[in-house]
Structures are given as structure tokens and as C-alpha cells.
């Protein structure tokens, strides 16, 4: 027998899918230039093209923070399951 630990494939859970969507959404929004390549509607005199991108900076921050918190909670849950199963 070998002393190497058993390697399991990654588990896909609903929480991990939400994390992935939170991290992918800003990329999709910014790479889909055709959706925001226009000047109207303007917001306080700023063309749509610019304020849309500035808004995504804030949205991306919120989504990244959400993904991080979900990841931490998922990891805590996994470590407590491991610890409880081995006792």
C-alpha cells in the first residue's frame, strides 16, 4: 500500500456554480461590447459607453466579494465534514 492520499475529482455543487457565475459575469459583460457601444442613454452628461463600464467596476467588486464569502463558507463546511467523519 501507498502512503499517498487518495485524489478525488473536484465536486460540482450549486454553491460552486454560483461562485463561478459571480466570477464570469463581469468578463461576459465587458467582452460583449456590442451591448454597450452606444452613447445614449447619458447619465449626468456621461455617455452610456463610459458609465456602463464604471458601473461594472462596482458590480464586479460586489460579485467578487460575494464569491469569496461563498467560497470561505464552502471550505469551512468541507473541513468540518472531514473532521467530523474522521472522529
C-alpha positions as CSV (number, residue, x, y, z in Angstrom):
1,X,0.0,0.0,0.0
2,X,1.0,3.5,-0.7
3,X,1.0,6.4,1.8
4,X,-0.1,8.9,-0.8
5,X,-3.6,10.3,-0.2
6,X,-6.5,9.4,-2.5
7,X,-7.0,12.1,-5.1
8,X,-10.7,12.8,-5.8
9,X,-12.1,14.8,-8.8
10,X,-13.5,18.2,-7.9
11,X,-17.1,18.2,-6.7
12,X,-19.5,20.4,-8.5
13,X,-22.1,21.8,-6.1
14,X,-24.8,24.5,-6.5
15,X,-22.7,26.9,-4.4
16,X,-19.6,26.4,-6.6
17,X,-21.8,27.1,-9.7
18,X,-23.0,30.4,-8.2
19,X,-19.3,31.3,-7.4
20,X,-18.4,30.6,-11.0
21,X,-21.2,32.7,-12.3
22,X,-20.3,35.6,-10.0
23,X,-16.7,35.5,-11.4
24,X,-17.6,35.0,-15.0
25,X,-20.4,37.6,-15.3
26,X,-18.1,40.7,-15.4
27,X,-16.0,39.2,-18.1
28,X,-19.0,38.4,-20.3
29,X,-20.5,41.9,-19.7
30,X,-17.3,43.6,-20.7
31,X,-16.4,41.3,-23.7
32,X,-19.8,41.7,-25.2
33,X,-19.0,45.2,-26.5
34,X,-22.0,45.4,-28.8
35,X,-24.3,45.6,-25.8
36,X,-22.9,48.9,-24.6
37,X,-21.2,50.5,-27.7
38,X,-23.6,53.5,-27.8
39,X,-23.9,57.0,-26.4
40,X,-27.5,57.0,-25.2
41,X,-28.8,57.0,-22.5
42,X,-26.5,59.5,-21.0
43,X,-26.2,59.7,-17.2
44,X,-25.4,63.2,-15.8
45,X,-23.8,64.1,-19.1
46,X,-21.7,60.9,-19.3
47,X,-22.3,58.7,-22.4
48,X,-23.6,55.2,-21.8
49,X,-20.4,53.6,-23.0
50,X,-18.4,55.1,-20.1
51,X,-20.9,54.9,-17.2
52,X,-21.8,51.3,-18.0
53,X,-18.1,50.3,-17.7
54,X,-17.8,52.3,-14.4
55,X,-20.9,50.7,-13.0
56,X,-19.4,47.3,-13.8
57,X,-16.3,48.2,-11.6
58,X,-18.6,48.4,-8.6
59,X,-20.7,45.4,-9.7
60,X,-17.6,43.3,-10.2
61,X,-16.4,44.2,-6.7
62,X,-19.6,43.2,-5.2
63,X,-19.7,39.9,-7.1
64,X,-16.1,39.1,-6.2
65,X,-16.8,39.7,-2.6
66,X,-19.9,37.5,-2.7
67,X,-17.9,34.7,-4.5
68,X,-15.2,35.0,-1.8
69,X,-17.6,34.8,1.1
70,X,-19.4,31.8,-0.5
71,X,-16.0,30.1,-1.1
72,X,-15.0,30.6,2.5
73,X,-18.3,29.2,3.8
74,X,-18.0,26.2,1.4
75,X,-14.5,25.5,2.6
76,X,-15.4,25.7,6.3
77,X,-18.3,23.3,5.6
78,X,-16.0,20.9,3.9
79,X,-13.3,21.0,6.6
80,X,-15.9,20.4,9.3
81,X,-17.4,17.5,7.4
82,X,-13.9,16.0,7.1
83,X,-13.1,16.5,10.7
84,X,-16.4,15.1,11.9
85,X,-16.2,12.0,9.7
86,X,-12.7,11.0,10.9
87,X,-13.5,11.2,14.6
